[in-house]
């Protein structure tokens, strides 16, 4: 399946959720579905042992996440399971440590002793110790190192965290693969939908008609405006900003860029982000700003801005261009309180959201078009407008 396809992602989620909802967790089915039925080792005995360890890890995750939920409501355990499935589908040869690193990539941040009764926590510790004892000394050490690198500590900004992860990836290149799989799942997991809102829509044909065909009536959706979601359009755009930060830092770091799996996942994050920006733009034009003359002016203004190259830079607000200062004003804040206040302001500014969606489409297409492309002004130290 295309890793960025939302329809296939929804199927992946439903299959995993169906198995997790069974009266008795079928760890073998879940493990084989995650792996795509691939072998973990050419030796049959070693293959069975490694699959047994994976099944034990799935059982531990199911207990650890218990009834924790994602922002949109589904079981939280779905995130590490799906991220692992997406990573496995990008690999020709599976590696136990890489799969376990993906399964457990959030465990040190998400799972705390205070969430459980004392006896339950001790039982889970014994379960984890039993899993680690089944691994070779080298594999256990590699897994522990990876989890430490993948865990963001409270004192780190997102930029510092990614910078540290990339520095460690010089010795452990699988770290970048795991992080890309994590971001890919987070990008796809922003909607509770029956189907992809882009299904049956020729996005670029609609934009072409808007700009060139004088009797174009505008895109009219088949359904009324859906109820307000938990994750609104401004917060979705912020997730695309985080992807742009990660991809820019990977490009500047350049370590492991020749790795085929990394390239598959890198491009999948670009494609998933590109599609999400399109969904946001179509939604805004369908329900919030359906005056074609206003749409045309906004698109033309955004086109001139992007063609000038300013979408390749972190800019300061100048009072004239809507898009100037987008990253530095709305997305770059390290304080969650200030960030959410800025995102609420962005949500009220629908013309800017339309142009921001267009800018993100251009940004992710630029990543796909040019293997050296990144956004200037993004570094491991943070955002610096140019």
MARKE-612535 format. One record per residue (C-alpha): residue in one letter; y, z, x. Coordinates in Angstrom, 2 decimals. Each point is the difference from the previous one (the first is absolute). Last residue first. Layout:
N
residu = A c2 = Y c3 = Z c1 = X
...
This chain:
386
residu = X c2 = 35.82 c3 = 7.81 c1 = 15.83
residu = X c2 = -1.20 c3 = 2.92 c1 = -2.13
residu = X c2 = -2.29 c3 = 2.46 c1 = 1.84
residu = X c2 = -3.00 c3 = 1.25 c1 = -1.97
residu = X c2 = -2.43 c3 = 2.41 c1 = 1.65
residu = X c2 = -0.99 c3 = 1.10 c1 = 3.49
residu = X c2 = -3.27 c3 = -1.95 c1 = -0.16
residu = X c2 = 2.15 c3 = -3.09 c1 = -0.46
residu = X c2 = 1.49 c3 = -2.09 c1 = -2.79
residu = X c2 = 3.37 c3 = -1.61 c1 = 0.76
residu = X c2 = -1.33 c3 = -3.53 c1 = 0.31
residu = X c2 = -2.60 c3 = -0.92 c1 = -2.60
residu = X c2 = -3.10 c3 = -1.61 c1 = 1.49
residu = X c2 = -1.25 c3 = -3.52 c1 = 0.67
residu = X c2 = -2.26 c3 = -0.86 c1 = 2.93
residu = X c2 = -2.87 c3 = -1.54 c1 = -1.99
residu = X c2 = 2.45 c3 = -2.09 c1 = -2.02
residu = X c2 = -0.79 c3 = -1.39 c1 = -3.46
residu = X c2 = -1.89 c3 = 3.01 c1 = -1.39
residu = X c2 = 2.63 c3 = 2.53 c1 = 1.11
residu = X c2 = 2.70 c3 = -2.32 c1 = -1.31
residu = X c2 = -1.79 c3 = -0.22 c1 = -3.37
residu = X c2 = 0.07 c3 = 3.79 c1 = -0.07
residu = X c2 = 3.74 c3 = 0.17 c1 = 0.61
residu = X c2 = 0.87 c3 = -2.87 c1 = -2.38
residu = X c2 = -1.87 c3 = 1.63 c1 = -2.90
residu = X c2 = 1.62 c3 = 3.31 c1 = 0.97
residu = X c2 = 3.45 c3 = -1.59 c1 = -0.18
residu = X c2 = -0.77 c3 = -1.44 c1 = -3.45
residu = X c2 = -1.05 c3 = 3.43 c1 = -1.28
residu = X c2 = 3.17 c3 = 1.51 c1 = 1.51
residu = X c2 = 2.08 c3 = -2.64 c1 = -1.81
residu = X c2 = -1.50 c3 = 0.94 c1 = -3.35
residu = X c2 = 0.27 c3 = 3.71 c1 = 0.81
residu = X c2 = 3.67 c3 = -0.52 c1 = 0.89
residu = X c2 = 0.64 c3 = -1.62 c1 = -3.38
residu = X c2 = -1.93 c3 = 2.87 c1 = -1.70
residu = X c2 = 2.13 c3 = 2.81 c1 = 1.41
residu = X c2 = -1.21 c3 = 3.05 c1 = -1.96
residu = X c2 = -3.29 c3 = 0.04 c1 = 1.93
residu = X c2 = 1.98 c3 = -0.01 c1 = 3.26
residu = X c2 = 1.77 c3 = 3.19 c1 = -1.02
residu = X c2 = -3.35 c3 = 1.65 c1 = -0.77
residu = X c2 = -1.26 c3 = -1.19 c1 = 3.39
residu = X c2 = 3.01 c3 = 1.63 c1 = 1.65
residu = X c2 = -0.69 c3 = 3.33 c1 = -1.71
residu = X c2 = -3.67 c3 = -0.29 c1 = 0.95
residu = X c2 = 0.92 c3 = -0.54 c1 = 3.66
residu = X c2 = 2.49 c3 = 2.90 c1 = -0.02
residu = X c2 = -2.65 c3 = 2.44 c1 = -1.23
residu = X c2 = -2.69 c3 = -1.48 c1 = 2.24
residu = X c2 = 2.15 c3 = 0.53 c1 = 3.10
residu = X c2 = -0.92 c3 = -2.66 c1 = 2.61
residu = X c2 = 2.42 c3 = -2.51 c1 = -1.48
residu = X c2 = -0.58 c3 = -3.66 c1 = 0.89
residu = X c2 = -0.57 c3 = -1.51 c1 = -3.44
residu = X c2 = 3.24 c3 = -0.20 c1 = -1.99
residu = X c2 = 3.01 c3 = -0.31 c1 = 2.28
residu = X c2 = -1.52 c3 = -1.10 c1 = 3.33
residu = X c2 = -2.51 c3 = -2.40 c1 = -1.53
residu = X c2 = 2.35 c3 = -1.67 c1 = -2.53
residu = X c2 = 3.09 c3 = 0.19 c1 = 2.24
residu = X c2 = 1.08 c3 = -3.57 c1 = -0.64
residu = X c2 = -1.98 c3 = -1.31 c1 = -2.97
residu = X c2 = 2.83 c3 = 0.13 c1 = -2.51
residu = X c2 = 2.33 c3 = -1.89 c1 = 2.33
residu = X c2 = 3.70 c3 = 0.88 c1 = -0.26
residu = X c2 = 0.37 c3 = 3.75 c1 = 0.46
residu = X c2 = -1.17 c3 = -0.11 c1 = 3.61
residu = X c2 = -3.14 c3 = 2.14 c1 = -0.10
residu = X c2 = -1.56 c3 = 0.22 c1 = 3.46
residu = X c2 = -2.87 c3 = -2.27 c1 = 1.02
residu = X c2 = -3.62 c3 = 0.24 c1 = 1.15
residu = X c2 = -0.67 c3 = -3.56 c1 = 1.06
residu = X c2 = -2.36 c3 = -2.87 c1 = -0.89
residu = X c2 = 1.50 c3 = -0.21 c1 = -3.50
residu = X c2 = 3.28 c3 = -0.88 c1 = 1.75
residu = X c2 = -1.39 c3 = -3.29 c1 = 1.26
residu = X c2 = 2.62 c3 = -2.22 c1 = -1.63
residu = X c2 = -2.83 c3 = -1.49 c1 = -2.10
residu = X c2 = -0.56 c3 = 3.46 c1 = -1.48
residu = X c2 = 3.61 c3 = 0.53 c1 = -1.09
residu = X c2 = 0.42 c3 = -3.55 c1 = -1.31
residu = X c2 = -3.20 c3 = 0.35 c1 = -2.03
residu = X c2 = 1.04 c3 = 3.42 c1 = -1.33
residu = X c2 = 3.28 c3 = -1.48 c1 = -1.30
residu = X c2 = -1.85 c3 = -2.92 c1 = -1.58
residu = X c2 = -2.53 c3 = 2.34 c1 = -1.64
residu = X c2 = 2.71 c3 = 2.28 c1 = -1.36
residu = X c2 = 2.07 c3 = -2.92 c1 = -1.31
residu = X c2 = -3.04 c3 = -1.56 c1 = -1.67
residu = X c2 = -1.01 c3 = 3.27 c1 = -1.65
residu = X c2 = 3.53 c3 = 0.48 c1 = -1.36
residu = X c2 = 0.00 c3 = -3.54 c1 = -1.40
residu = X c2 = -3.47 c3 = 0.51 c1 = -1.46
residu = X c2 = 0.90 c3 = 3.18 c1 = -1.91
residu = X c2 = -3.37 c3 = 1.79 c1 = -0.13
residu = X c2 = 0.94 c3 = 3.08 c1 = 2.02
residu = X c2 = -2.12 c3 = 3.03 c1 = -0.92
residu = X c2 = -3.15 c3 = -1.22 c1 = -1.75
residu = X c2 = -1.14 c3 = -3.35 c1 = 1.36
residu = X c2 = 2.16 c3 = -0.26 c1 = 3.13
residu = X c2 = -0.83 c3 = 3.54 c1 = 1.08
residu = X c2 = -3.73 c3 = -0.45 c1 = -0.70
residu = X c2 = -0.12 c3 = -3.33 c1 = 1.84
residu = X c2 = 1.70 c3 = 1.60 c1 = 3.02
residu = X c2 = -2.34 c3 = 3.01 c1 = 0.07
residu = X c2 = -3.09 c3 = -2.17 c1 = -0.28
residu = X c2 = 1.29 c3 = -2.26 c1 = 2.79
residu = X c2 = 0.65 c3 = 2.99 c1 = 2.28
residu = X c2 = -3.56 c3 = 1.16 c1 = -0.71
residu = X c2 = -1.38 c3 = -3.42 c1 = 0.92
residu = X c2 = 1.82 c3 = -0.01 c1 = 3.35
residu = X c2 = -1.15 c3 = 3.55 c1 = 0.71
residu = X c2 = -3.64 c3 = -0.95 c1 = -0.64
residu = X c2 = 0.40 c3 = -3.10 c1 = 2.18
residu = X c2 = 1.62 c3 = 1.91 c1 = 2.88
residu = X c2 = -2.56 c3 = 2.83 c1 = -0.22
residu = X c2 = -2.76 c3 = -2.64 c1 = 0.02
residu = X c2 = 1.57 c3 = -1.70 c1 = 3.02
residu = X c2 = -0.12 c3 = 3.23 c1 = 2.01
residu = X c2 = -3.54 c3 = 0.70 c1 = -1.24
residu = X c2 = -1.31 c3 = -3.37 c1 = 1.15
residu = X c2 = 2.01 c3 = 0.20 c1 = 3.24
residu = X c2 = -1.39 c3 = 3.46 c1 = 0.79
residu = X c2 = -3.53 c3 = -1.25 c1 = -0.62
residu = X c2 = 0.53 c3 = -2.93 c1 = 2.36
residu = X c2 = 1.41 c3 = 2.08 c1 = 2.86
residu = X c2 = 2.56 c3 = -2.09 c1 = 1.88
residu = X c2 = 2.75 c3 = 2.35 c1 = -1.19
residu = X c2 = -1.78 c3 = 2.88 c1 = 1.74
residu = X c2 = 3.14 c3 = 1.47 c1 = 1.57
residu = X c2 = 3.09 c3 = -2.01 c1 = -1.02
residu = X c2 = 2.15 c3 = 3.17 c1 = -0.23
residu = X c2 = 2.90 c3 = -1.99 c1 = -1.44
residu = X c2 = -2.30 c3 = -1.73 c1 = -2.49
residu = X c2 = -1.65 c3 = 3.29 c1 = -1.00
residu = X c2 = 3.44 c3 = 1.61 c1 = -0.43
residu = X c2 = 1.17 c3 = -2.86 c1 = -2.23
residu = X c2 = -3.20 c3 = 0.13 c1 = -2.09
residu = X c2 = 0.32 c3 = 3.76 c1 = -0.54
residu = X c2 = 3.70 c3 = -0.15 c1 = -0.91
residu = X c2 = -0.49 c3 = -2.96 c1 = -2.35
residu = X c2 = -2.86 c3 = 1.86 c1 = -1.66
residu = X c2 = 2.18 c3 = 3.06 c1 = -0.48
residu = X c2 = 2.66 c3 = -2.26 c1 = -1.57
residu = X c2 = -2.62 c3 = -1.37 c1 = -2.38
residu = X c2 = -0.74 c3 = 3.59 c1 = -1.07
residu = X c2 = 3.73 c3 = 0.46 c1 = -0.59
residu = X c2 = -0.01 c3 = -3.09 c1 = -2.22
residu = X c2 = -2.67 c3 = 1.64 c1 = -2.14
residu = X c2 = 2.19 c3 = 3.10 c1 = -0.28
residu = X c2 = 2.88 c3 = -2.14 c1 = -1.23
residu = X c2 = -2.24 c3 = -1.78 c1 = -2.53
residu = X c2 = -1.28 c3 = 3.17 c1 = -1.66
residu = X c2 = -3.08 c3 = 2.03 c1 = 0.90
residu = X c2 = -0.85 c3 = 2.26 c1 = -2.94
residu = X c2 = 0.33 c3 = -3.03 c1 = -2.27
residu = X c2 = 2.49 c3 = -0.48 c1 = -2.85
residu = X c2 = -1.90 c3 = -1.40 c1 = -2.97
residu = X c2 = -0.60 c3 = -3.78 c1 = 0.13
residu = X c2 = 2.80 c3 = -2.40 c1 = -0.98
residu = X c2 = -1.37 c3 = -2.20 c1 = -2.75
residu = X c2 = -2.81 c3 = -2.45 c1 = 0.68
residu = X c2 = -0.33 c3 = -3.76 c1 = 0.49
residu = X c2 = 2.75 c3 = -0.17 c1 = 2.60
residu = X c2 = 2.82 c3 = -2.56 c1 = -0.31
residu = X c2 = 0.92 c3 = -1.80 c1 = 3.21
residu = X c2 = 3.31 c3 = -1.80 c1 = -0.30
residu = X c2 = 0.97 c3 = -2.75 c1 = -2.42
residu = X c2 = 0.28 c3 = -2.76 c1 = 2.61
residu = X c2 = 2.26 c3 = -2.75 c1 = -1.38
residu = X c2 = 2.15 c3 = -0.26 c1 = 3.14
residu = X c2 = -2.90 c3 = -0.28 c1 = 2.45
residu = X c2 = 1.00 c3 = 0.74 c1 = 3.62
residu = X c2 = 0.29 c3 = 3.72 c1 = 0.78
residu = X c2 = -1.90 c3 = 1.55 c1 = -2.91
residu = X c2 = -2.55 c3 = -2.80 c1 = 0.12
residu = X c2 = -0.70 c3 = 0.70 c1 = 3.68
residu = X c2 = -0.33 c3 = 3.75 c1 = -0.66
residu = X c2 = -2.48 c3 = -0.67 c1 = -2.81
residu = X c2 = -1.99 c3 = -2.38 c1 = 2.20
residu = X c2 = -0.07 c3 = 2.67 c1 = 2.72
residu = X c2 = -1.62 c3 = 2.54 c1 = -2.29
residu = X c2 = -2.60 c3 = -2.17 c1 = -1.69
residu = X c2 = -1.08 c3 = 2.65 c1 = -2.48
residu = X c2 = -3.54 c3 = 0.10 c1 = -1.42
residu = X c2 = -0.77 c3 = 3.37 c1 = 1.56
residu = X c2 = 3.17 c3 = 1.40 c1 = 1.55
residu = X c2 = -0.21 c3 = 3.20 c1 = -2.09
residu = X c2 = -3.46 c3 = 0.60 c1 = 1.58
residu = X c2 = -2.35 c3 = 1.33 c1 = -2.66
residu = X c2 = -0.57 c3 = 3.06 c1 = -2.19
residu = X c2 = 2.62 c3 = 1.78 c1 = 2.07
residu = X c2 = 0.56 c3 = 3.44 c1 = 1.51
residu = X c2 = 2.23 c3 = -1.08 c1 = 2.87
residu = X c2 = 0.94 c3 = 1.20 c1 = 3.46
residu = X c2 = -3.46 c3 = 0.07 c1 = 1.60
residu = X c2 = 0.18 c3 = -3.45 c1 = 1.62
residu = X c2 = 2.60 c3 = 1.12 c1 = 2.52
residu = X c2 = -1.69 c3 = 3.36 c1 = 0.63
residu = X c2 = -3.32 c3 = -1.78 c1 = 0.61
residu = X c2 = 1.60 c3 = -2.37 c1 = 2.50
residu = X c2 = 1.82 c3 = 2.89 c1 = 1.66
residu = X c2 = -3.28 c3 = 1.86 c1 = 0.65
residu = X c2 = -1.74 c3 = -3.17 c1 = 1.19
residu = X c2 = 2.93 c3 = -0.57 c1 = 2.37
residu = X c2 = -0.28 c3 = 3.57 c1 = 1.29
residu = X c2 = -3.75 c3 = -0.36 c1 = 0.60
residu = X c2 = 0.46 c3 = -3.27 c1 = 1.87
residu = X c2 = 2.79 c3 = 1.50 c1 = 2.12
residu = X c2 = -2.23 c3 = 2.94 c1 = 0.96
residu = X c2 = -2.83 c3 = -2.37 c1 = 0.96
residu = X c2 = 1.94 c3 = -0.85 c1 = 3.18
residu = X c2 = -0.99 c3 = 3.35 c1 = 1.63
residu = X c2 = 1.38 c3 = 0.01 c1 = 3.55
residu = X c2 = 3.18 c3 = -1.95 c1 = -0.62
residu = X c2 = -0.27 c3 = 1.31 c1 = -3.56
residu = X c2 = 1.33 c3 = 3.35 c1 = 1.21
residu = X c2 = 3.48 c3 = -1.50 c1 = 0.46
residu = X c2 = -0.29 c3 = -1.67 c1 = -3.38
residu = X c2 = -0.78 c3 = 3.32 c1 = -1.70
residu = X c2 = 2.91 c3 = 1.69 c1 = 1.76
residu = X c2 = 2.43 c3 = -2.72 c1 = -1.11
residu = X c2 = -1.39 c3 = 0.12 c1 = -3.54
residu = X c2 = 0.63 c3 = 3.76 c1 = -0.14
residu = X c2 = 3.44 c3 = -0.26 c1 = 1.58
residu = X c2 = 1.04 c3 = -2.58 c1 = -2.62
residu = X c2 = -1.45 c3 = 2.00 c1 = -2.91
residu = X c2 = 1.99 c3 = 3.01 c1 = 1.20
residu = X c2 = -1.97 c3 = 2.73 c1 = 1.69
residu = X c2 = 0.49 c3 = 3.78 c1 = -0.43
residu = X c2 = -2.60 c3 = 0.27 c1 = -2.76
residu = X c2 = -2.80 c3 = -1.58 c1 = 2.03
residu = X c2 = -1.31 c3 = -3.46 c1 = -0.84
residu = X c2 = -3.77 c3 = -0.21 c1 = 0.39
residu = X c2 = -1.40 c3 = -3.29 c1 = 1.30
residu = X c2 = 0.06 c3 = 1.07 c1 = 3.67
residu = X c2 = -1.82 c3 = 3.27 c1 = -0.75
residu = X c2 = -2.53 c3 = -1.88 c1 = -2.12
residu = X c2 = -0.63 c3 = -2.54 c1 = 2.75
residu = X c2 = -0.61 c3 = 2.66 c1 = 2.65
residu = X c2 = -2.47 c3 = 1.81 c1 = -2.29
residu = X c2 = -1.88 c3 = -3.23 c1 = -0.69
residu = X c2 = -0.17 c3 = -0.98 c1 = 3.66
residu = X c2 = -1.28 c3 = 3.46 c1 = 0.98
residu = X c2 = -2.72 c3 = -0.17 c1 = -2.66
residu = X c2 = -0.97 c3 = -3.51 c1 = 1.09
residu = X c2 = -0.32 c3 = 1.02 c1 = 3.65
residu = X c2 = -2.00 c3 = 3.14 c1 = -0.79
residu = X c2 = -2.38 c3 = -2.03 c1 = -2.16
residu = X c2 = 0.21 c3 = 0.66 c1 = -3.72
residu = X c2 = -2.41 c3 = 2.13 c1 = -2.06
residu = X c2 = 1.79 c3 = 3.18 c1 = 1.06
residu = X c2 = 3.23 c3 = -1.36 c1 = -1.50
residu = X c2 = -1.56 c3 = -0.25 c1 = -3.48
residu = X c2 = -1.46 c3 = 3.52 c1 = 0.17
residu = X c2 = 3.39 c3 = 1.35 c1 = 1.08
residu = X c2 = 1.60 c3 = -1.70 c1 = -3.02
residu = X c2 = -2.51 c3 = 1.55 c1 = -2.40
residu = X c2 = 0.40 c3 = 3.40 c1 = 1.62
residu = X c2 = 3.77 c3 = -0.27 c1 = -0.40
residu = X c2 = -0.49 c3 = -1.00 c1 = -3.64
residu = X c2 = -2.16 c3 = 3.08 c1 = -0.64
residu = X c2 = 2.63 c3 = 2.21 c1 = 1.67
residu = X c2 = 2.69 c3 = -1.52 c1 = -2.23
residu = X c2 = -2.09 c3 = 0.62 c1 = -3.15
residu = X c2 = -0.59 c3 = 3.61 c1 = 1.01
residu = X c2 = 3.72 c3 = 0.62 c1 = 0.56
residu = X c2 = 1.14 c3 = -1.63 c1 = -3.25
residu = X c2 = 1.70 c3 = -3.32 c1 = 0.55
residu = X c2 = 3.46 c3 = -1.58 c1 = 0.21
residu = X c2 = 1.23 c3 = 2.64 c1 = 2.47
residu = X c2 = -2.48 c3 = -1.32 c1 = 2.58
residu = X c2 = 1.97 c3 = -3.31 c1 = 0.22
residu = X c2 = -1.05 c3 = -3.61 c1 = -0.62
residu = X c2 = 2.72 c3 = -2.66 c1 = -0.23
residu = X c2 = 1.60 c3 = -0.15 c1 = 3.45
residu = X c2 = -3.10 c3 = 0.52 c1 = 2.14
residu = X c2 = -2.08 c3 = -2.20 c1 = -2.33
residu = X c2 = 2.37 c3 = -2.96 c1 = -0.06
residu = X c2 = -1.91 c3 = -2.30 c1 = 2.40
residu = X c2 = -3.41 c3 = 1.39 c1 = -1.02
residu = X c2 = -1.53 c3 = -3.14 c1 = -1.54
residu = X c2 = 1.88 c3 = -2.21 c1 = 2.44
residu = X c2 = -1.10 c3 = 1.98 c1 = 3.05
residu = X c2 = -3.54 c3 = 0.05 c1 = -1.40
residu = X c2 = 0.00 c3 = -3.80 c1 = -0.21
residu = X c2 = 1.41 c3 = -0.37 c1 = 3.53
residu = X c2 = -2.48 c3 = 2.52 c1 = 1.43
residu = X c2 = -2.97 c3 = -1.73 c1 = -1.67
residu = X c2 = 0.87 c3 = -3.50 c1 = 1.18
residu = X c2 = -0.70 c3 = -3.03 c1 = -2.15
residu = X c2 = -0.26 c3 = -3.48 c1 = 1.47
residu = X c2 = 1.76 c3 = -2.98 c1 = -1.60
residu = X c2 = 2.84 c3 = 2.21 c1 = -1.18
residu = X c2 = 2.66 c3 = -0.83 c1 = -2.63
residu = X c2 = -2.20 c3 = 1.01 c1 = -2.93
residu = X c2 = -0.65 c3 = 3.35 c1 = 1.68
residu = X c2 = 3.76 c3 = 0.66 c1 = 0.12
residu = X c2 = 0.43 c3 = -0.67 c1 = -3.72
residu = X c2 = -3.01 c3 = 2.20 c1 = -0.84
residu = X c2 = 1.35 c3 = 2.80 c1 = 2.20
residu = X c2 = 3.41 c3 = -0.19 c1 = -1.68
residu = X c2 = -1.76 c3 = 0.07 c1 = -3.37
residu = X c2 = -1.95 c3 = 3.16 c1 = 0.82
residu = X c2 = 3.01 c3 = 1.72 c1 = 1.59
residu = X c2 = 2.12 c3 = -0.72 c1 = -3.12
residu = X c2 = -2.66 c3 = 0.60 c1 = -2.67
residu = X c2 = -0.27 c3 = 3.66 c1 = 1.03
residu = X c2 = 3.37 c3 = 0.60 c1 = -1.69
residu = X c2 = -1.50 c3 = -0.52 c1 = -3.46
residu = X c2 = 2.26 c3 = -2.18 c1 = -2.13
residu = X c2 = 3.34 c3 = 1.35 c1 = -1.37
residu = X c2 = 2.82 c3 = -2.26 c1 = 1.20
residu = X c2 = 1.03 c3 = 2.35 c1 = 2.82
residu = X c2 = -3.65 c3 = 0.42 c1 = 1.06
residu = X c2 = -2.06 c3 = 2.92 c1 = -1.31
residu = X c2 = -1.86 c3 = 2.97 c1 = 1.45
residu = X c2 = -3.00 c3 = 0.97 c1 = -2.14
residu = X c2 = -2.49 c3 = 0.57 c1 = 2.84
residu = X c2 = 1.63 c3 = -1.44 c1 = 3.13
residu = X c2 = -2.25 c3 = 2.07 c1 = 2.25
residu = X c2 = -3.15 c3 = -0.32 c1 = -2.09
residu = X c2 = 0.17 c3 = -3.80 c1 = -0.28
residu = X c2 = 1.05 c3 = -0.22 c1 = 3.65
residu = X c2 = -3.05 c3 = 2.03 c1 = 1.08
residu = X c2 = -2.36 c3 = -2.20 c1 = -2.02
residu = X c2 = 1.56 c3 = -3.13 c1 = 1.51
residu = X c2 = -0.41 c3 = 1.49 c1 = 3.49
residu = X c2 = -3.66 c3 = 0.76 c1 = -0.69
residu = X c2 = -0.49 c3 = -3.60 c1 = -1.14
residu = X c2 = 1.64 c3 = -1.20 c1 = 3.20
residu = X c2 = -2.29 c3 = 2.21 c1 = 2.10
residu = X c2 = -3.05 c3 = -1.40 c1 = -1.81
residu = X c2 = 1.27 c3 = -3.52 c1 = 0.63
residu = X c2 = 0.17 c3 = 0.86 c1 = 3.69
residu = X c2 = -3.58 c3 = 1.32 c1 = -0.03
residu = X c2 = -1.34 c3 = -3.01 c1 = -1.91
residu = X c2 = 1.66 c3 = -2.42 c1 = 2.44
residu = X c2 = -1.31 c3 = 1.98 c1 = 2.96
residu = X c2 = -3.55 c3 = -0.37 c1 = -1.32
residu = X c2 = 0.43 c3 = -3.72 c1 = -0.72
residu = X c2 = 1.51 c3 = -0.86 c1 = 3.39
residu = X c2 = 2.68 c3 = -2.66 c1 = -0.53
residu = X c2 = 2.46 c3 = 2.70 c1 = -1.01
residu = X c2 = 2.48 c3 = 0.59 c1 = -2.83
residu = X c2 = -1.49 c3 = -2.71 c1 = -2.20
residu = X c2 = 2.07 c3 = -1.70 c1 = -2.70
residu = X c2 = -0.55 c3 = 0.62 c1 = -3.73
residu = X c2 = 3.73 c3 = -0.57 c1 = -0.66
residu = X c2 = 0.50 c3 = 3.22 c1 = 1.90
residu = X c2 = 1.92 c3 = 1.75 c1 = -2.77
residu = X c2 = -2.48 c3 = -1.24 c1 = -2.62
residu = X c2 = -2.93 c3 = 1.21 c1 = 2.11
residu = X c2 = 1.57 c3 = 3.45 c1 = 0.39
residu = X c2 = 0.86 c3 = 0.30 c1 = -3.70
residu = X c2 = -3.52 c3 = -1.00 c1 = -1.05
residu = X c2 = -1.54 c3 = 2.43 c1 = 2.50
residu = X c2 = 2.30 c3 = 2.85 c1 = -1.03
residu = X c2 = -1.16 c3 = -0.15 c1 = -3.61
residu = X c2 = 2.03 c3 = 2.93 c1 = -1.34
residu = X c2 = -1.92 c3 = 1.63 c1 = -2.85
residu = X c2 = 1.41 c3 = -0.09 c1 = -3.53
residu = X c2 = 1.80 c3 = -3.24 c1 = 0.89
residu = X c2 = 3.79 c3 = 0.02 c1 = 0.23
residu = X c2 = 0.03 c3 = -0.77 c1 = 3.72
residu = X c2 = -2.12 c3 = -3.10 c1 = -0.62
residu = X c2 = 2.35 c3 = -1.29 c1 = -2.70
residu = X c2 = 3.06 c3 = 0.83 c1 = 2.13
residu = X c2 = -1.42 c3 = -2.02 c1 = 2.90
residu = X c2 = -0.69 c3 = -3.01 c1 = -2.22
residu = X c2 = 3.39 c3 = 0.31 c1 = -1.73
residu = X c2 = 1.96 c3 = 0.24 c1 = 3.25
residu = X c2 = -1.70 c3 = -3.05 c1 = 1.52
residu = X c2 = 0.61 c3 = -1.94 c1 = -3.21
residu = X c2 = 3.70 c3 = 0.96 c1 = 0.09
residu = X c2 = 0.12 c3 = -1.13 c1 = 3.63
residu = X c2 = -1.56 c3 = -3.34 c1 = -0.95
residu = X c2 = 2.78 c3 = -0.52 c1 = -2.56
residu = X c2 = 2.63 c3 = 1.16 c1 = 2.51
residu = X c2 = -1.01 c3 = -2.55 c1 = 2.66
residu = X c2 = 1.20 c3 = 1.16 c1 = 3.45
residu = X c2 = -3.46 c3 = 0.25 c1 = 1.61
residu = X c2 = -0.97 c3 = -3.48 c1 = -1.20
residu = X c2 = -3.61 c3 = 0.46 c1 = -1.19
